[in-house]
């Protein structure tokens, strides 16, 4: 029989929460170990002393492991990411990142580190568009996707979904997504540079939205994932005349 004093601690980022019956919650947490774990948060709506949490809070959880779902004994909030929580656009883009992570069934320590860095940068008022694109490109790498570039002396003008490669004007086909040469270079740098590279960039919102659309298309075509947040973000961007 398991000892009732056997408690465990883990740090993680809440990526989903589900209200269970009247008073409880089930929290899905991307942990520091790189896996998504579920925790039962008992009586959180009934006990006023218990901390209320939201997505994407970073939390330290003291839990009791059971044969089923881990049961939360106590919880501490390490970062609320207030800027993200209260900014509609930042929250929408953060949700897009988290949706892609939530669909992953694999364990990757790098994903936890990547999400933490991206949320930190977004919360520091680095462009949510820039941060999201950087994150999605690196998530694609985690899924085994590699960007390919046609050998050419000309500028790149599109990405061929038919041949899975960036192409020049002489190699266009019906399955191409138009993307200019400077953005193609940016994709390459995003895939190899550390995140502080974003601090040096000054790119128009219109170009960033185009690149964001491209990343979501890549996830749809090559990973088979579509998110609910993507069309909502596009509608928001239309309202802001970014498209």
C-alpha positions in Angstrom: 0.0 0.0 0.0 1.4 3.4 -1.0 2.4 5.7 1.9 0.3 8.8 2.3 3.5 10.8 3.0 5.0 10.1 -0.3 4.7 13.5 -2.0 6.3 14.7 -5.2 7.1 18.1 -6.7 7.2 19.1 -10.3 7.4 22.5 -12.2 5.4 23.0 -15.3 3.2 25.2 -17.6 -0.5 24.7 -17.6 -1.7 24.1 -21.2 -5.2 23.0 -20.6 -7.7 23.0 -17.7 -11.1 21.2 -17.5 -13.8 21.9 -14.9 -14.8 18.6 -13.3 -18.2 18.4 -11.7 -19.0 21.5 -9.6 -15.9 22.2 -7.6 -12.9 20.5 -9.2 -10.4 21.0 -12.1 -8.3 18.7 -14.1 -5.0 20.4 -15.1 -3.0 19.3 -18.1 0.6 20.5 -17.5 3.7 20.5 -19.7 6.2 19.5 -17.1 9.9 20.3 -16.8 10.5 16.7 -17.9 9.1 17.5 -21.3 5.9 15.4 -21.0 2.2 16.4 -20.6 0.8 15.1 -17.3 -2.7 15.4 -15.8 -3.4 16.5 -12.2 -6.6 16.5 -10.2 -7.1 19.8 -8.4 -9.8 19.0 -5.8 -12.3 21.6 -4.5 -10.6 24.6 -6.2 -14.0 26.3 -6.7 -15.1 25.5 -3.2 -12.0 26.2 -1.1 -11.2 29.9 -1.1 -7.7 29.3 0.2 -6.8 27.4 -3.0 -5.1 29.4 -5.7 -7.0 29.8 -8.9 -4.9 29.2 -12.0 -5.2 29.9 -15.7 -3.4 29.0 -19.0 -0.4 29.5 -19.4 0.6 29.9 -15.7 3.9 28.4 -14.7 3.4 26.5 -11.5 5.2 24.4 -8.9 3.0 21.4 -7.9 3.2 19.3 -4.8 1.2 16.2 -5.7 0.4 12.7 -4.5 0.9 10.0 -7.2 -2.0 7.5 -7.4 -2.8 4.6 -9.6 -4.8 7.0 -11.8 -4.5 10.7 -12.0 -2.0 12.6 -9.8 -3.7 14.5 -7.0 -2.6 18.0 -6.2 -1.8 18.6 -2.5 -0.6 22.2 -2.9 0.3 24.5 -5.8 2.4 27.6 -6.1 2.3 30.1 -9.0 5.8 30.9 -10.3 4.8 33.1 -13.3 1.3 34.3 -14.2 2.5 35.9 -17.5 0.1 38.9 -16.9 0.9 40.7 -20.1 -0.1 37.6 -22.1 -3.2 37.0 -20.0 -4.6 40.5 -20.4 -3.6 41.3 -24.0 -6.1 39.8 -26.4 -3.7 39.4 -29.3 -0.8 38.0 -27.2 -3.2 35.6 -25.6 -4.5 34.4 -29.0 -1.0 33.8 -30.3 0.1 32.1 -27.1 -2.9 29.8 -27.4 -1.9 28.9 -31.0 1.5 27.7 -29.7 0.0 25.8 -26.8 -2.5 24.1 -29.1 0.3 22.7 -31.2 2.1 21.5 -28.1 -1.0 19.9 -26.6 -1.5 17.8 -29.7 1.9 16.2 -29.3 2.0 12.8 -27.6 5.8 12.6 -27.5 8.1 13.6 -24.7 10.6 16.3 -25.5 12.5 18.2 -22.9 13.3 20.8 -25.5 9.6 21.7 -26.0 9.3 22.7 -22.3 12.4 24.9 -22.5 11.2 26.4 -25.8 7.7 27.2 -24.5 9.1 28.8 -21.4 11.5 31.0 -23.3 8.8 32.0 -25.8 6.3 32.9 -23.1 9.0 34.9 -21.3 9.8 36.9 -24.5 6.2 37.4 -25.4 5.4 38.6 -21.8 8.3 41.1 -22.1 6.5 42.8 -25.0 8.6 41.2 -27.8 6.2 40.9 -30.8 3.8 38.0 -30.3 3.9 37.4 -34.0 7.7 37.1 -34.0 7.8 34.9 -31.0 5.0 32.6 -32.3 6.7 32.1 -35.7 10.0 31.4 -34.0 8.3 28.8 -31.8 6.4 27.1 -34.6 9.5 26.8 -36.8 11.3 25.1 -34.0 8.4 22.9 -33.1 8.4 21.8 -36.7 12.0 20.8 -36.3 11.1 18.7 -33.2 8.5 16.9 -35.4 11.3 16.0 -37.8 10.5 18.6 -40.5 13.5 20.1 -42.3 13.3 23.2 -44.6 14.9 22.6 -48.0 16.2 25.3 -50.3 16.6 25.0 -54.1 20.2 25.7 -55.3 19.9 28.9 -57.2 21.6 32.3 -57.9 18.1 33.9 -58.1 16.0 35.2 -55.2 13.5 32.8 -53.6 9.9 33.7 -54.4 7.8 30.8 -53.1 7.6 27.5 -51.2 6.6 24.5 -53.3 4.3 22.2 -51.2 4.5 19.8 -54.1 8.2 19.3 -53.8 8.7 20.6 -50.2 11.3 23.2 -51.1 11.8 27.0 -51.4 12.0 27.9 -55.1 12.9 30.8 -57.4 10.7 32.2 -60.1 11.7 29.6 -62.7 10.4 26.7 -60.7 6.9 27.8 -59.7 4.1 25.2 -59.7 0.4 25.2 -58.7 1.2 24.1 -55.2 3.3 27.1 -54.3 2.9 29.6 -51.4 4.3 33.0 -52.3 7.0 34.1 -49.8 9.6 36.7 -50.6 13.4 36.2 -50.3 13.9 38.1 -47.1 11.3 36.0 -45.3 12.9 32.8 -46.6 16.1 34.0 -45.1 14.3 34.8 -41.9 12.9 31.2 -41.7 16.5 29.9 -42.0 17.7 32.2 -39.2 14.8 31.3 -37.0 15.7 27.6 -37.3 19.4 28.1 -36.2 19.5 31.2 -34.0 18.8 31.5 -30.2 15.7 33.3 -29.3 17.5 36.5 -28.4 17.9 37.0 -32.1 14.3 38.3 -32.1 15.4 41.4 -30.3 17.3 42.7 -33.3 14.4 42.4 -35.8 12.1 45.0 -37.2 9.6 43.4 -39.6 6.2 44.7 -40.7 3.1 43.1 -39.2 1.8 42.2 -42.7 4.9 40.2 -43.4 4.8 38.5 -40.1 1.2 37.5 -40.5 2.1 36.0 -43.9 4.8 34.0 -42.3 2.5 32.9 -39.5 0.0 31.7 -42.1 2.8 29.8 -43.8 3.8 28.0 -40.6 0.2 26.9 -39.9 0.0 25.6 -43.4 3.1 23.5 -42.9 1.7 22.0 -39.7 -1.5 21.1 -41.6 0.2 19.6 -44.6 3.2 17.8 -42.9 2.2 17.2 -39.3 -1.6 16.9 -39.8 -2.5 19.4 -37.1 -5.0 22.2 -37.4 -5.8 24.5 -34.5 -9.0 26.3 -33.5 -7.0 29.5 -32.7 -5.6 30.0 -36.2 -8.8 31.2 -37.9 -9.6 33.4 -34.9 -6.2 35.0 -35.1 -6.6 35.7 -38.8 -9.9 37.4 -38.1 -8.3 39.6 -35.5 -5.5 40.5 -37.9 -8.1 41.5 -40.5 -9.7 43.8 -38.0 -6.3 45.4 -37.4 -5.7 45.7 -41.1 -2.5 43.5 -40.9 -3.7 41.5 -43.8 
